[in-house]
């Protein structure tokens, strides 16, 4: 749990101190969307198919930290630095770098407790490498939709 708490403090500090683009309204929307998407994805991949889990295979109160305050600031950082208006190859490279960074972080979370908190069943890091671009794309699509709705 130590690793999780360090990550939560670090990610939230970076996300909120480095934010230059996102409005409060966008932050609330992205935060809420991220939690909903995370719970939905985990419901099926973790709950139904037992592919991975946090801490142990049973759902616990401490799983709420990973679902509610760990991933939203990561999406804030991703969106805050996204290269709007840049060329398509540059935007794809930005997403690629984020996928690699997320994969590296996931590898760290697989360390034994107290540093790690994530466990794989049949899931592996290669699946994450394939799924994460789609999840980041969904967050990006939602962000663009929110910006359009604000106008």
MDTraj code that builds the backbone (N, CA, C; nanometers):
import mdtraj as md
import numpy as np

residues = "UNK UNK UNK UNK UNK UNK UNK UNK UNK UNK UNK UNK UNK UNK UNK UNK UNK UNK UNK UNK UNK UNK UNK UNK UNK UNK UNK UNK UNK UNK UNK UNK UNK UNK UNK UNK UNK UNK UNK UNK UNK UNK UNK UNK UNK UNK UNK UNK UNK UNK UNK UNK UNK UNK UNK UNK UNK UNK UNK UNK UNK UNK UNK UNK UNK UNK UNK UNK UNK UNK UNK UNK UNK UNK UNK UNK UNK UNK UNK UNK UNK UNK UNK UNK UNK UNK UNK UNK UNK UNK UNK UNK UNK UNK UNK UNK UNK UNK UNK UNK UNK UNK UNK UNK UNK UNK UNK UNK UNK UNK UNK UNK UNK UNK UNK UNK UNK UNK UNK UNK UNK UNK UNK UNK UNK UNK UNK UNK UNK UNK UNK UNK UNK UNK UNK UNK UNK UNK UNK UNK UNK UNK UNK UNK UNK UNK UNK UNK UNK UNK UNK".split()
xyz = np.array([
    [0.0824, -0.1193, 0.0000],
    [0.0000, 0.0000, 0.0000],
    [0.0871, 0.1261, 0.0000],
    [0.2121, 0.1120, 0.0399],
    [0.3023, 0.2267, 0.0409],
    [0.3217, 0.2798, -0.1011],
    [0.3442, 0.1896, -0.1952],
    [0.3623, 0.2298, -0.3344],
    [0.2398, 0.3004, -0.3894],
    [0.1219, 0.2525, -0.3545],
    [-0.0026, 0.3145, -0.4002],
    [-0.0165, 0.4558, -0.3440],
    [0.0099, 0.4725, -0.2158],
    [-0.0026, 0.6053, -0.1541],
    [0.0992, 0.7035, -0.2134],
    [0.2207, 0.6573, -0.2375],
    [0.3213, 0.7439, -0.3003],
    [0.2742, 0.7856, -0.4389],
    [0.2213, 0.6903, -0.5161],
    [0.1738, 0.7200, -0.6516],
    [0.0562, 0.8177, -0.6485],
    [-0.0365, 0.7989, -0.5569],
    [-0.1521, 0.8889, -0.5470],
    [-0.1066, 1.0314, -0.5167],
    [-0.0195, 1.0463, -0.4201],
    [0.0301, 1.1794, -0.3836],
    [0.1085, 1.2408, -0.4996],
    [0.1967, 1.1623, -0.5603],
    [0.2787, 1.2117, -0.6710],
    [0.1935, 1.2501, -0.7919],
    [0.1048, 1.1621, -0.8347],
    [0.0230, 1.1890, -0.9538],
    [-0.0694, 1.3085, -0.9332],
    [-0.1327, 1.3167, -0.8170],
    [-0.2230, 1.4289, -0.7914],
    [-0.1463, 1.5608, -0.7809],
    [-0.0327, 1.5594, -0.7168],
    [0.0482, 1.6808, -0.7057],
    [0.0907, 1.7297, -0.8429],
    [0.1424, 1.6397, -0.9249],
    [0.1848, 1.6777, -1.0596],
    [0.0657, 1.7270, -1.1416],
    [-0.0440, 1.6528, -1.1377],
    [-0.1606, 1.6875, -1.2198],
    [-0.2147, 1.8263, -1.1867],
    [-0.2236, 1.8586, -1.0600],
    [-0.2842, 1.9861, -1.0224],
    [-0.1864, 2.1031, -1.0267],
    [-0.0585, 2.0784, -1.0036],
    [0.0370, 2.1893, -1.0088],
    [0.0824, 2.2206, -1.1515],
    [0.0801, 2.1226, -1.2384],
    [0.1258, 2.1423, -1.3757],
    [0.0114, 2.1735, -1.4727],
    [-0.1111, 2.1747, -1.4237],
    [-0.2256, 2.1979, -1.5118],
    [-0.2242, 2.3403, -1.5659],
    [-0.2230, 2.3522, -1.6975],
    [-0.2269, 2.4833, -1.7617],
    [-0.3429, 2.4931, -1.8609],
    [-0.4042, 2.3827, -1.8931],
    [-0.5035, 2.3807, -1.9992],
    [-0.6446, 2.3515, -1.9496],
    [-0.6600, 2.2608, -1.8574],
    [-0.7915, 2.2115, -1.8183],
    [-0.8622, 2.3075, -1.7238],
    [-0.9892, 2.3330, -1.7535],
    [-1.0715, 2.4151, -1.6643],
    [-1.1251, 2.3267, -1.5520],
    [-1.1798, 2.3896, -1.4496],
    [-1.2401, 2.3141, -1.3386],
    [-1.3511, 2.2238, -1.3910],
    [-1.4331, 2.2749, -1.4796],
    [-1.5409, 2.1955, -1.5381],
    [-1.4862, 2.0727, -1.6109],
    [-1.3802, 2.0910, -1.6893],
    [-1.3199, 1.9794, -1.7616],
    [-1.2572, 1.8787, -1.6654],
    [-1.1957, 1.9279, -1.5598],
    [-1.1360, 1.8382, -1.4606],
    [-1.2440, 1.7522, -1.3963],
    [-1.3541, 1.8132, -1.3561],
    [-1.4641, 1.7369, -1.2949],
    [-1.5187, 1.6331, -1.3925],
    [-1.5365, 1.6734, -1.5184],
    [-1.5856, 1.5783, -1.6183],
    [-1.4881, 1.4631, -1.6406],
    [-1.3618, 1.4948, -1.6573],
    [-1.2613, 1.3909, -1.6813],
    [-1.2491, 1.2997, -1.5599],
    [-1.2518, 1.3570, -1.4418],
    [-1.2428, 1.2786, -1.3183],
    [-1.3602, 1.1803, -1.3110],
    [-1.4803, 1.2300, -1.3330],
    [-1.6005, 1.1455, -1.3253],
    [-1.6003, 1.0385, -1.4347],
    [-1.5663, 1.0793, -1.5565],
    [-1.5612, 0.9839, -1.6669],
    [-1.4579, 0.8755, -1.6401],
    [-1.3422, 0.9140, -1.5896],
    [-1.2359, 0.8176, -1.5610],
    [-1.2801, 0.7159, -1.4578],
    [-1.3433, 0.7621, -1.3518],
    [-1.3908, 0.6690, -1.2489],
    [-1.4937, 0.5730, -1.3078],
    [-1.5885, 0.6257, -1.3849],
    [-1.6912, 0.5401, -1.4453],
    [-1.6287, 0.4388, -1.5410],
    [-1.5370, 0.4830, -1.6250],
    [-1.4721, 0.3925, -1.7198],
    [-1.3882, 0.2880, -1.6468],
    [-1.3153, 0.3303, -1.5457],
    [-1.2313, 0.2382, -1.4681],
    [-1.3168, 0.1304, -1.4009],
    [-1.4260, 0.1713, -1.3393],
    [-1.5134, 0.0752, -1.2719],
    [-1.5749, -0.0209, -1.3731],
    [-1.6181, 0.0318, -1.4867],
    [-1.6782, -0.0524, -1.5902],
    [-1.5780, -0.1543, -1.6452],
    [-1.4584, -0.1090, -1.6775],
    [-1.3554, -0.1985, -1.7301],
    [-1.3181, -0.3029, -1.6253],
    [-1.2960, -0.2584, -1.5021],
    [-1.2589, -0.3530, -1.3966],
    [-1.3711, -0.4508, -1.3635],
    [-1.4947, -0.4075, -1.3770],
    [-1.6081, -0.4958, -1.3509],
    [-1.6008, -0.6194, -1.4393],
    [-1.5680, -0.5994, -1.5650],
    [-1.5613, -0.7125, -1.6569],
    [-1.4272, -0.7826, -1.6545],
    [-1.3198, -0.7080, -1.6705],
    [-1.1886, -0.7719, -1.6822],
    [-1.1451, -0.8338, -1.5501],
    [-1.1692, -0.7658, -1.4414],
    [-1.1311, -0.8173, -1.3094],
    [-1.2433, -0.9019, -1.2499],
    [-1.3602, -0.8427, -1.2359],
    [-1.4695, -0.9106, -1.1664],
    [-1.5213, -1.0350, -1.2354],
    [-1.5463, -1.0257, -1.3637],
    [-1.6056, -1.1386, -1.4355],
    [-1.5018, -1.2402, -1.4819],
    [-1.3891, -1.1928, -1.5340],
    [-1.2904, -1.2831, -1.5936],
    [-1.1682, -1.3092, -1.5067],
    [-1.1592, -1.2432, -1.3916],
    [-1.0498, -1.2646, -1.2954],
    [-0.9116, -1.2566, -1.3613],
    [-0.8968, -1.1570, -1.4479],
    [-0.7713, -1.1430, -1.5204],
    [-0.6643, -1.0699, -1.4393],
    [-0.7066, -0.9772, -1.3551],
    [-0.6162, -0.9060, -1.2650],
    [-0.6969, -0.8563, -1.1457],
    [-0.6266, -0.8134, -1.0433],
    [-0.6935, -0.7614, -0.9245],
    [-0.5958, -0.6738, -0.8465],
    [-0.6529, -0.5964, -0.7562],
    [-0.5741, -0.5106, -0.6686],
    [-0.5645, -0.5774, -0.5316],
    [-0.4483, -0.5802, -0.4741],
    [-0.4209, -0.6331, -0.3404],
    [-0.4500, -0.7826, -0.3306],
    [-0.5763, -0.8243, -0.3354],
    [-0.6081, -0.9673, -0.3408],
    [-0.7330, -0.9876, -0.4252],
    [-0.7678, -1.1111, -0.4503],
    [-0.8751, -1.1402, -0.5463],
    [-1.0132, -1.0939, -0.5011],
    [-1.0311, -1.0702, -0.3744],
    [-1.1597, -1.0202, -0.3255],
    [-1.1612, -0.8674, -0.3292],
    [-1.2771, -0.8100, -0.3517],
    [-1.2909, -0.6653, -0.3503],
    [-1.2835, -0.6162, -0.2057],
    [-1.2029, -0.5127, -0.1839],
    [-1.1834, -0.4555, -0.0507],
    [-1.1984, -0.3042, -0.0560],
    [-1.2094, -0.2424, 0.0599],
    [-1.2236, -0.0977, 0.0679],
    [-1.1041, -0.0263, 0.0070],
    [-0.9844, -0.0808, 0.0209],
    [-0.8653, -0.0128, -0.0306],
    [-0.8586, -0.0145, -0.1832],
    [-0.9371, -0.1002, -0.2481],
    [-0.9477, -0.0970, -0.3945],
    [-1.0063, 0.0358, -0.4429],
    [-1.0844, 0.1016, -0.3573],
    [-1.1448, 0.2300, -0.3941],
    [-1.0407, 0.3360, -0.4281],
    [-0.9247, 0.3304, -0.3639],
    [-0.8189, 0.4266, -0.3933],
    [-0.7740, 0.4152, -0.5388],
    [-0.7589, 0.2919, -0.5865],
    [-0.7148, 0.2729, -0.7249],
    [-0.8233, 0.3144, -0.8231],
    [-0.9478, 0.2994, -0.7853],
    [-1.0586, 0.3302, -0.8757],
    [-1.0964, 0.4784, -0.8774],
    [-1.0650, 0.5510, -0.7711],
    [-1.1168, 0.6877, -0.7605],
    [-1.0120, 0.7989, -0.7606],
    [-0.8940, 0.7774, -0.7058],
    [-0.7991, 0.8890, -0.6958],
    [-0.6605, 0.8596, -0.7527],
    [-0.6419, 0.7441, -0.8156],
    [-0.5127, 0.7134, -0.8768],
    [-0.5114, 0.7454, -1.0260],
    [-0.6079, 0.6994, -1.1004],
    [-0.6078, 0.7130, -1.2465],
    [-0.6552, 0.8508, -1.2956],
    [-0.7556, 0.9154, -1.2342],
    [-0.7982, 1.0465, -1.2863],
    [-0.6868, 1.1503, -1.3013],
    [-0.5952, 1.1638, -1.2053],
    [-0.4889, 1.2627, -1.2276],
    [-0.3945, 1.2240, -1.3412],
    [-0.3794, 1.0951, -1.3665],
    [-0.2971, 1.0511, -1.4795],
    [-0.3619, 1.0976, -1.6096],
    [-0.4937, 1.0830, -1.6192],
    [-0.5636, 1.1300, -1.7384],
    [-0.5570, 1.2821, -1.7505],
    [-0.5577, 1.3516, -1.6384],
    [-0.5403, 1.4973, -1.6413],
    [-0.4039, 1.5333, -1.6994],
    [-0.2991, 1.4637, -1.6557],
    [-0.1654, 1.4906, -1.7070],
    [-0.1582, 1.4606, -1.8567],
    [-0.2176, 1.3493, -1.8968],
    [-0.2199, 1.3119, -2.0381],
    [-0.2874, 1.4202, -2.1216],
    [-0.4037, 1.4640, -2.0787],
    [-0.4784, 1.5639, -2.1551],
    [-0.4126, 1.7015, -2.1516],
    [-0.3547, 1.7361, -2.0380],
    [-0.2907, 1.8662, -2.0251],
    [-0.1730, 1.8816, -2.1212],
    [-0.1046, 1.7730, -2.1482],
    [0.0103, 1.7802, -2.2378],
    [-0.0184, 1.7376, -2.3802],
    [-0.1428, 1.6978, -2.4071],
    [-0.1756, 1.6483, -2.5406],
    [-0.1487, 1.7557, -2.6464],
    [-0.0969, 1.7144, -2.7572],
    [-0.0496, 1.8044, -2.8616],
    [-0.1611, 1.8445, -2.9581],
    [-0.2604, 1.9154, -2.9078],
    [-0.3697, 1.9635, -2.9937],
    [-0.3130, 2.0528, -3.1023],
    [-0.3589, 2.0332, -3.2239],
    [-0.3145, 2.1170, -3.3348],
    [-0.1832, 2.0744, -3.3969],
    [-0.1201, 1.9726, -3.3423],
    [0.0057, 1.9232, -3.3996],
    [-0.0237, 1.8183, -3.5056],
    [0.0781, 1.7764, -3.5745],
    [0.0607, 1.6777, -3.6807],
    [0.0181, 1.5426, -3.6221],
    [-0.0491, 1.4647, -3.7068],
    [-0.0974, 1.3332, -3.6645],
    [0.0165, 1.2443, -3.6135],
    [0.1304, 1.2342, -3.6831],
    [0.2395, 1.1500, -3.6303],
    [0.2885, 1.1939, -3.4924],
    [0.2938, 1.3251, -3.4684],
    [0.3389, 1.3731, -3.3374],
    [0.2379, 1.3363, -3.2283],
    [0.1090, 1.3461, -3.2602],
    [0.0069, 1.3084, -3.1626],
    [0.0119, 1.1584, -3.1339],
    [0.0361, 1.0782, -3.2370],
    [0.0459, 0.9329, -3.2173],
    [0.1696, 0.8969, -3.1343],
    [0.2787, 0.9684, -3.1558],
    [0.3991, 0.9444, -3.0750],
    [0.3741, 0.9819, -2.9291],
    [0.3011, 1.0897, -2.9063],
    [0.2667, 1.1299, -2.7706],
    [0.1876, 1.0189, -2.7018],
    [0.0888, 0.9651, -2.7703],
    [0.0090, 0.8547, -2.7143],
    [0.0983, 0.7331, -2.6919],
    [0.1850, 0.7026, -2.7855],
    [0.2768, 0.5893, -2.7725],
    [0.3634, 0.6037, -2.6470],
    [0.4193, 0.7226, -2.6249],
    [0.5019, 0.7454, -2.5058],
    [0.4219, 0.7258, -2.3779],
    [0.2978, 0.7695, -2.3789],
    [0.2134, 0.7502, -2.2614],
    [0.1828, 0.6022, -2.2391],
    [0.1582, 0.5287, -2.3437],
    [0.1322, 0.3847, -2.3306],
    [0.2539, 0.3150, -2.2710],
    [0.3723, 0.3519, -2.3155],
    [0.4950, 0.2928, -2.2607],
    [0.5113, 0.3308, -2.1134],
    [0.4863, 0.4569, -2.0792],
    [0.4985, 0.5012, -1.9395],
    [0.3986, 0.4272, -1.8504],
    [0.2764, 0.4103, -1.8982],
    [0.1756, 0.3380, -1.8202],
    [0.2168, 0.1926, -1.8031],
    [0.2716, 0.1345, -1.9073],
    [0.3167, -0.0051, -1.8993],
    [0.4290, -0.0183, -1.7970],
    [0.5225, 0.0744, -1.7960],
    [0.6309, 0.0708, -1.6977],
    [0.5766, 0.0854, -1.5558],
    [0.4808, 0.1779, -1.5388],
    [0.4218, 0.1931, -1.4066],
    [0.3502, 0.0644, -1.3644],
    [0.2784, 0.0016, -1.4568],
    [0.2105, -0.1239, -1.4238],
    [0.3111, -0.2305, -1.3810],
    [0.4264, -0.2345, -1.4463],
    [0.5301, -0.3308, -1.4078],
    [0.5766, -0.3046, -1.2644],
    [0.5877, -0.1778, -1.2254],
    [0.6273, -0.1437, -1.0889],
    [0.5202, -0.1880, -0.9896],
    [0.3941, -0.1730, -1.0266],
    [0.2858, -0.2103, -0.9349],
    [0.2789, -0.3608, -0.9117],
    [0.3466, -0.4371, -0.9955],
    [0.3489, -0.5825, -0.9790],
    [0.4519, -0.6284, -0.8762],
    [0.5326, -0.5336, -0.8247],
    [0.6292, -0.5685, -0.7200],
    [0.5548, -0.6207, -0.5968],
    [0.6232, -0.6976, -0.5131],
    [0.5573, -0.7449, -0.3905],
    [0.5219, -0.6289, -0.2978],
    [0.4196, -0.6513, -0.2138],
    [0.3816, -0.5506, -0.1151],
    [0.4986, -0.5273, -0.0215],
    [0.5172, -0.4092, 0.0296],
    [0.4259, -0.2963, 0.0374],
    [0.4356, -0.2026, -0.0824],
    [0.5289, -0.2270, -0.1763],
    [0.5460, -0.1361, -0.2896],
    [0.4443, -0.1613, -0.3994],
    [0.4158, -0.2848, -0.4270],
    [0.3205, -0.3194, -0.5308],
    [0.1838, -0.3483, -0.4726],
    [0.0841, -0.3447, -0.5585],
    [-0.0523, -0.3706, -0.5130],
    [-0.1353, -0.4371, -0.6220],
    [-0.0764, -0.4596, -0.7372],
    [-0.1484, -0.5106, -0.8531],
    [-0.1033, -0.6533, -0.8804],
    [-0.1960, -0.7382, -0.9205],
    [-0.1638, -0.8783, -0.9477],
    [-0.2302, -0.9221, -1.0772],
    [-0.1580, -1.0006, -1.1536],
    [-0.2129, -1.0550, -1.2769],
    [-0.2641, -1.1961, -1.2547],
    [-0.3796, -1.2258, -1.3140],
    [-0.4268, -1.3628, -1.3253],
    [-0.3741, -1.4122, -1.4597],
    [-0.4603, -1.4188, -1.5601],
    [-0.4162, -1.4546, -1.6945],
    [-0.3735, -1.3320, -1.7754],
    [-0.4003, -1.2140, -1.7241],
    [-0.3614, -1.0894, -1.7894],
    [-0.2097, -1.0766, -1.7872],
    [-0.1525, -1.0048, -1.8830],
    [-0.0101, -0.9753, -1.8772],
    [0.0156, -0.8356, -1.9329],
    [0.1391, -0.7913, -1.9239],
    [0.1743, -0.6555, -1.9649],
    [0.1508, -0.6316, -2.1139],
    [0.1567, -0.7347, -2.1933],
    [0.1339, -0.7186, -2.3376],
    [-0.0118, -0.6844, -2.3673],
    [-0.1033, -0.7402, -2.2906],
    [-0.2446, -0.7046, -2.3084],
    [-0.2660, -0.5568, -2.2775],
    [-0.2004, -0.5100, -2.1730],
    [-0.2108, -0.3684, -2.1375],
    [-0.1570, -0.2812, -2.2494],
    [-0.0490, -0.3259, -2.3116],
    [0.0097, -0.2511, -2.4219],
    [-0.0889, -0.2370, -2.5375],
    [-0.1744, -0.3369, -2.5565],
    [-0.2740, -0.3328, -2.6634],
    [-0.3997, -0.2551, -2.6243],
    [-0.4407, -0.2637, -2.4980],
    [-0.5663, -0.2036, -2.4527],
    [-0.5514, -0.0547, -2.4206],
    [-0.4395, -0.0149, -2.3625],
    [-0.4233, 0.1230, -2.3154],
    [-0.4376, 0.2299, -2.4237],
    [-0.3922, 0.2087, -2.5475],
    [-0.4168, 0.3127, -2.6488],
    [-0.5665, 0.3382, -2.6705],
    [-0.6472, 0.2339, -2.6641],
    [-0.7917, 0.2513, -2.6796],
    [-0.8518, 0.3265, -2.5614],
    [-0.8057, 0.2958, -2.4404],
    [-0.8559, 0.3658, -2.3225],
    [-0.8160, 0.5137, -2.3258],
    [-0.6915, 0.5418, -2.3637],
    [-0.6487, 0.6815, -2.3763],
    [-0.7265, 0.7516, -2.4873],
    [-0.7541, 0.6793, -2.5945],
    [-0.8338, 0.7354, -2.7026],
    [-0.9744, 0.7699, -2.6581],
    [-1.0332, 0.6855, -2.5739],
    [-1.1669, 0.7133, -2.5212],
    [-1.1655, 0.8379, -2.4345],
    [-1.0640, 0.8527, -2.3506],
    [-1.0513, 0.9716, -2.2657],
    [-1.0336, 1.0957, -2.3533],
    [-0.9520, 1.0852, -2.4560],
    [-0.9296, 1.1973, -2.5466],
    [-1.0576, 1.2344, -2.6214],
    [-1.1303, 1.1357, -2.6698],
    [-1.2560, 1.1604, -2.7394],
    [-1.3554, 1.2297, -2.6461],
    [-1.3647, 1.1813, -2.5230],
    [-1.4555, 1.2421, -2.4260],
    [-1.4156, 1.3867, -2.3972],
    [-1.2870, 1.4116, -2.3811],
    [-1.2372, 1.5474, -2.3557],
    [-1.2726, 1.6410, -2.4711],
    [-1.2516, 1.5941, -2.5934],
    [-1.2849, 1.6776, -2.7093],
    [-1.4343, 1.7040, -2.7163],
    [-1.5141, 1.6059, -2.6805],
    [-1.6595, 1.6229, -2.6795],
    [-1.7004, 1.7260, -2.5744],
    [-1.6404, 1.7187, -2.4562],
    [-1.6695, 1.8158, -2.3507],
    [-1.6303, 1.9564, -2.3961],
    [-1.5161, 1.9700, -2.4593],
    [-1.4743, 2.1029, -2.5092],
    [-1.5726, 2.1551, -2.6120],
    [-1.6210, 2.0680, -2.6975],
    [-1.7195, 2.1080, -2.7989],
    [-1.8500, 2.1496, -2.7325],
    [-1.8935, 2.0780, -2.6300],
    [-2.0171, 2.1096, -2.5601],
    [-2.0061, 2.2418, -2.4846],
    [-1.8880, 2.2753, -2.4370],
    [-1.8663, 2.4006, -2.3652],
    [-1.8824, 2.5217, -2.4566],
    [-1.8562, 2.5030, -2.5843],
    [-1.8691, 2.6147, -2.6793],
    [-2.0129, 2.6298, -2.7122],
])
top = md.Topology()
chain = top.add_chain()
for i, resn in enumerate(residues, 1):
    res = top.add_residue(resn, chain, resSeq=i)
    for name in ("N", "CA", "C"):
        top.add_atom(name, md.element.get_by_symbol(name[0]), res)
traj = md.Trajectory(xyz[None], top)
